[in-house]
């Protein structure tokens, strides 16, 4: 019995090919950035985060605490660096805290 081409591909390669062909990268990045935010920022900040949206390289974060928003604004560059490193690619260029 002869093998088909797709039987020779690794599962990871097959999934990557599927994501690329169907242009699902942006949606997957949206989901991943939420998970990474929660992991890296911790449960205390997660509790005050009401909304997270990644659009055109800008991460919009809505917080329910103005004090926390002010504190995080001092470390925007560090937060961007940490999130990009954890995501494995340069997705976030700017962070807007609301």
N, C-alpha and C positions, 0 to 999 in steps of 0.2 A: 504494500500500500504506500502510495506516494504522499509526502507531507505537503501541506499547503504553505504558502509564504507566511501567512499570519500565525501559523503554529510554531514557527521558529522564533518569533518575537518574544521578548520578555514581557511580563505583564505590565511593568512600569512603563516600558517603551510604548506599549499598546495604549495605555491610558493617556500618556502624554500626547500621542498622536491623535487620539479621540478629542482631547481638550483643544488642541491646536486647530483641528479641522472644523470643529463646531464653535470656535471662538468663545470659549467658556472661561478664559483667563480672568477677565474683569470680575465676573461673579464669584469665582473662587478666591480671588484676592480680597474681595469684600468680606467674605466669611473668615478668611484666614487673619485679616487685620483685626477683626473683633476678638478672635481667640488669642492672638498675640498680645493685644492690649490688656486683656484680662489677666494673662499669665505674667506679663512683665510689670504691670502697674500694681498688682496685688488686689486682695479682696476689699480693702478700705476704699480705694479709688474706684473700683468696679461698682461699689455700692452707690456712689454719687454720679456715675456715668449714666446718663439717660438716653443718649443717642450717639452713634458713631457712623460716619459716612466717609468713604474714600472716593474722591472725584477729581480727575485730571491732576493727580499728584498732590492733592491737598486733602489732608485728613481733618474733617470737621468733627469736633468732640463737644457734645453738650453736657454740661455738668450742672447738678442741682445745687452746688455749693459755691458761692462767690469767693469764699476764702480759699478753697481748694483751687479754684480757677486761677486766682492770683498767684498762689504758690507754684503751680505748675507752669505758669507763664515765664517764670525765671529760668526754667530748665528746658525750654522748647527744643533747642538744638540737640541736647543730650537725649531727649525722648525720641526725636526723629532718628537719631543714630542707632539707638537701641532697637527700635522697632524694625528698621530696615535690615539690621544685622540678623535679627531673629527670623525675618521673612526670607532672607537669603537673596534679596534683590532690592535695588533702589526704586521703591514705589512711592515713598513719601518725600516730597520736597518742602512742604510747608505744613505747619500745624496751626489750626485756628480753634481756639477754645471759646466756647460760648456759654 
